[in-house]
Amino acid sequence: MNDGVVTEFNEANSNKFSIKCVIATILILYFMWMMNLLNIFIIDFNIFLTTVIGGTIIALVTIVLSFVLDLNKSYVKYILLLLITALYSFLTACLTYHVTICLIFPIIYSAQYRSKKVVWYTFGITTISVILCVIFGYFYGLCDANVLFYTTSTTKKFIDNFNSATINTTPNWLTNILFFAIPKIFVILGAVPMLIHLNTVIDKRTKDLIDTQESNLSLSQEIVANQANVIVSLASIVESRDQITGDHIKNTAKYVRFLTNKLIENNIYADELTNEYAMLVIEAAPLHDIGKIHIPDSILCKNGKLTAEEYDEMKKHPVYGHDLLSNFGENTSNHDYLKMARDVCLYHHERYDGKGYPNGLKEKEIPLCGRIMAIADVLDALLSKRQYKEAFSFEKTYNILNEESGKQFDPVLLKVLLDNWEEFKEKIYNS
């Protein structure tokens, strides 16, 4: 199985279908029996009763085995097809040519297993069953004993001659097989090459479809990867304007992935943080500062401390980013991704205590993606060197984050990061 493309044949489903066919056959037989009791079908009562009892026994054995056997095992299909053949052969032996067409059903059911070996196996046991049932039916008075003729005057003479014909009460076994079994066997044999051919065609077309799906999937994944690279590259260009390297983009994406994975593992905010939601946050993370593209270089690249007016302008970059991404519209195929990217841009500087910007939201008023991004953004800022500071140690970073729990950061989210701090240092920061 490759990324949702199923290439493995599932025998269990075919076995279940065979069992359902047996149940459906018995239900139809019961319906016919009721119609016979109402004289709609004029077939000997005792013969039909024998048919119902025998068919029910075979069906019950099949149903019981379905609970006992592992339907995933390869040998189960042979047992089921043997029972199905026995059922339809018994029905044919009792009801004769009224249901002769039923002899073709086991072969048809065998075709679903997509194996020439299984089809020939079913033909073999059907051949044996037909021969045995013809002998059984003839010697026990079932063979054509319940025939009811409806005719016109033009065939009356033929029927009269037929009725007055001498009946051989000591038939030869070989003669019975030649006249009753062999024609039926040839009819069944005629279906075998057709079913094998159909299986071959279906298998070829299935393979072609799977190859096409895999090719399309590979192309789609390549397109998505290229889009992601373009996004990261554009975001890196924006970051480079304020003398921050592209590592900030990669780092924050890594940190967001680590944090969301830990949240999912611990079933935190599970009603909102689905796997799909987490993937969208991770993919949108590189765009969190895209709004800085509208901040003048005199402010963005300033080495000294910003004035109050300059800082107010800098604080507008979340809104700039949100508005920039809003220009893509709502009718694109990436609607969910763009919405997530806009939220990440707009809310990653909000504080849990309500003292952040641009909207001064607090606690769960801030979307989950914004609360996650806030931690990842500050985490990288603390651990990285900037033009105005050296990189902080892990111990100092840990302490600063811990002090801001419930203030700048969602305490539930931050606790997950701090509880896995050693793993973060060893596996994520140095990766």
N, C-alpha and C positions, 0 to 999 in steps of 0.2 A: 504493500500500500504506500503510495507516494503522494503526500500532501492532499489527501482527500480523493485521489483517483484510485478507485478500487480495481485491482488487477487479479485478485484471488477469487476463485470460484468457491461458493459457499454451499457445500453439500447438505448442511443441516436444513437450510431453507427448502431445498428440493425434497428432502425426506418428509418435512412437515407438510408440504403440498401433497405428496403421495398419500399421506395419512388422511388429509382432508378429503381427497378424492374417494377414498374407501368409505368414509362417513357419508359423503354426499350420495354415493351409489346405494348404500343401504337405505337412506331416507327416500330416495326415488323408488326403490323396491317396495318399501312400506306403502308409499302412495299408490303404486300399481296394484298392490295386494288389496287395498281398500276399494279401488275401482273394480277389481275382480269380484270382491264380495258383493258389490252393488250390481254385478252382472254387466258392467260396462265392457270388461274384458271377459271373454268366455274361455277360460282355461281351467282345467281340472282342479278342483279345490285341494285335493290331497297333494297333487304335484306342486301347486303354488305354496302350500304350507311347508312342504319339505324344502323348497327353495328358500323361503324366508328364514326357517330355522338354521339351515346350513350356512346361508350367507351371513346371518347374525353372528354365528359362532366364529367364522373366519374374521369378521370385522372386529369382534371383541378381542380376539387374539392379537390383531394388529394394533389396536388401541392400547392394550396392556403393554405390549412390547415397546410402544412409543414412550412409555413412562419408565421402563426398565433399562432400555438401551440408551447409550450415548449417541445422539443423532449426528454428532460430528465425526463418528468413526466411519471409515470407508466401507466396511462390510455390511453396514446396516441397510444400505440401498438394495443389496442382493436379497436380504431377508424380506424386505418390504415388497420388492417386485415379485418374489416367489409367492407371497401371500396374495398380492393383487391378481396375479395370474390364476392362482387357485380359485379366487373368488369369482372372477369373470368366466372362467371355464366351467365352474359348477353352475353358474346361472345359465350358461348356454346349454349345458347338458340337460338341465331340468326344463327350461323354457324353449329349447330348440331354436329354430330360425326366427322366432319372435324377437330374440335379442342377440342374434349371431354377430351383429356389428360390434358388440361388446368385446369380441376377441381381439379387436385392433387396439383397444385402449391400453393394455399393458405396454405394447410397443411404443405408443405415443408418450406414455408417462416416462418410459426409459430414456427417451430422447432428451429430456430436460437435464440429464446428468452429463451431457456433452461428451459422451464416450462411446466409440464404436464397440468396444468390448462389452459394455453394459447392454447396448442394443442387441448384439448377437446373443448374449446370455439370455435376454428376455425372449428373443425369438426361439431359442432352443427349448426353454422350459414351457413356452406356449405350445410348441409343436408336440412335446410329450403330453402336455395336459389335454390338448385337443384329441389326440389318439385315445387316451385313457377315458376321456369323457364320452366320446362317441361309443366306445364299447360299453361303458357304464350305462349310458342312456338307452342303448338298444336292448341290452339284455334285461334291463329292469323296466322295460315297457314305457320309457319316456320319449324315445326318439320319434318325433312327429306324432305322438299319440294325442296331442291336444290341438291338432290342426283344425281350423274352422274355415271352410271355403265360402266365399261370397262370389257368385258367378251369374252369368247371363245365359239365355237359351242357346247362344252360339257355342258355348263350351260345355253344355249339358251332356252331350254325347261322350265327350272326353272324360268328364267326371264320372259318368255312369260306368264307363269301361275301367276307370281307375279303381272305383269302389268294388268292382267285381273281380279284380285281379287276384290271382292266387298269392297268398302271403306265405313266404318262406319262414317257417317257424324254427328252422335249424340253420341259421345263417353261418356262412363261413367268416371267420374273423378277418381274414385278409380282404375279403370282398367288402366288408363293412368299412374297413380303413380306407380302401381305395375309393369308395363311393361317397363317404361322408367326411372323413378326416382330411384326405389329401387335398381336395379342392379348397377347404378352409385354410390349410397350411399355405398353399400357394397364394391365396389372397393376402394373408398376413405377410408372407415373404415379399410381396410386391411393395409393401410400405417401407421395408428396411432400407433399401438404397436411397429412397427419397428422404427419409429422416436423417440418414448419415450425411447426405448432401446438404440438407438444411443446416445441420449442426456445423458443417465445415464453413458454409457461407456466413452463418451467425458468428462463429469464432473469428473469422477473418475480419468481418466488419467491426466486431467488438474490439479486436486488436488495433484496427485502424483508428477507431474512435478514441481509444486510450492513448495511442501515440499522438493523436491530434491534441487531446486534452493536455498531455504532458508538455507538448511543444508550446501550446498557448500559455500554460502555467509558467513555464520557464521564461517565456517572453514577458509575461506580466510581472514576474518577480524582477526581471532585469530592468523593466521600466520603472518599477517602484524604487529599486536601488539607485537608479540614475537620478530620479526625482529627489530622493533623500540626499544624495551627494550634492546636487545643485542647491538645495535648501541650506545645507550645512556650509557650503562655500559662500553663498550670499550672506548668511548670518556672520560668517567669519570676517568677511570684508567690512561689515558694519562694526564688528567688535574691534577690528584693527584701527579704526579711526580714533578710538580713545586709548590707544597704546596698550590694549589688552590682546594677547595672542589668541589664536584660534583654539588653544587648549581649553579655554573657558567654555566654549561651545561643547566640546567633546566631554569635558569633565562633568558639566551639569547634566548632560544626557546620561552619563554613566551613573551618577549619583541618584538621579530620578529613577532609573531602572532598578538599582539596588533597593531603594526605599520602597518602591511599589511592589517589588517581588516579596520583600519581607512582610509588607502589610497583607498581601494576599495569603502568604503562608500562615500568618497568625489570625487570619479571618477578621481583620480590622476594617471597619467601614465596608463590610462585604456587600451590603445592599446597594452600594454605589460603585465601589471599586471592583468592577469585573475585569476579566482579562482583556477584553476589547477596550475598556476605558483606560486601563494601564498602558496599553500599547499606544493609544492616541496621545496620552500625556508624554510618553517617551519620545514619540516622533515630533511632537510640537515643541518640546523643550528648547531646541536650538534657536527658535524664533522669539524667545521671551524678551530679548532686548532689540528686536528689529526696529522699534520706534526711534532708536537713537539716530537713525539715518536723517531725521528731521532736526536734530540738535546741532546748532552751529559749531564749527570747529573751535571757535574762540572759547566756547564753554566746555565742549567735550574733551578737548586736548589741553586744557589749562592745567599747569603744574601746581599752581598755588591754590589756596582755599577759595571756593566759590563765594561770590556775594549772595545776599539774600535773593536778589532778583535772578541771578544766574541759577541758583539752586531751585527756585520756583520753576524756571524753564526746564531744568533737567528732570524735575519730577513729572513733567508732562509726557515723557517718553512712553509710559505704558498706554496712555490714550492715543498717542501718535501711532503706536504699533497696532493697537486695536482698530483704529480707523483705516490704516493702510491695508490691513488684511480684509476689512469689510468691503473694500472696493472690488474684491473678487466675486462678490454676489453670493446669493443663496442657492442658485440653481446649478452649481457645479457638481460633478460626481464625487468630489472630496468634501462634501458639506460638513460631515462630522469632524473631519480633521481640521478644517478651517475654523469651525466654531471652537474647537479645543484650543487651537493656536491663538485665537483672539482672547479667550479667557485667560490663558497663560500670560499673554502680554499684559492684559489689563489688571490682573490681580496679584502678580507675584511680588509687589511691594506693599500689599496690604498687611497689617499686623493683627495678630490674634486679639490684642487688647483694644483695637479700634483706632490706634494712633498712626496708622500707615496712610498711604496715598495710592491712588488719586481720590478714592471715594470714602475713606475712613470707615470701611466695613470692619466688623468684628466677629470673632468666633466662626460659627458655621454660616454666617452671612457670606463669608468668603468661600467661593467654590473650592472643592477639594483639590482640584488641579493647581489652584493658586497657592494653597497652603503647602502643598508638596514642593512646588517650584521655589517657594520662598526659602525653604530649608536648603535645597540643593544650591541655590544661588549664593546664599551667605556662606555656606560650607566651603564652596570653592574660593570665595573671596577671602576667607580667613586663612585657608591653607596655601594660597598662591601669593607670589610676590607682585606687588603693584608699585607704580612710580612713587607712591606716597608712603609705602611700608614694606617691610620684609614679610616673608611667609611666617605665619604663626606655627608653633609646635602643635603636635596632636593633643598634648595635655592642655595647653592654653585654649585651643579651639574647642575641646570638649567642655571645658569649664565655662567658656563664653556662651556656648549653645545651651548648656544646662541652666545658666542664669536667666536665659531668655525664654525658658519654658513657661507657657501660659502668658507671656508678654508679647514677644514678637512672633513666637511659633506655637502652633497647635501642640499642646503637651502630649497628646496621644501619639501623634506622628513622630514627634521628637524622641519620645521614649523608645520607640522601635529602633530608631537609628542608634541611639546611645546604648541600648541593650545589645546591639550587634556591632559595637565600635571596633573590637579587635578584628572581626572578620572584615569590616570595611577597610581598616588599615592594611591588612595583609593581602586581601584578594582584589579590592576595588581600586584603592588609591594608587597602588604600585602596578596596576595592570596596564 
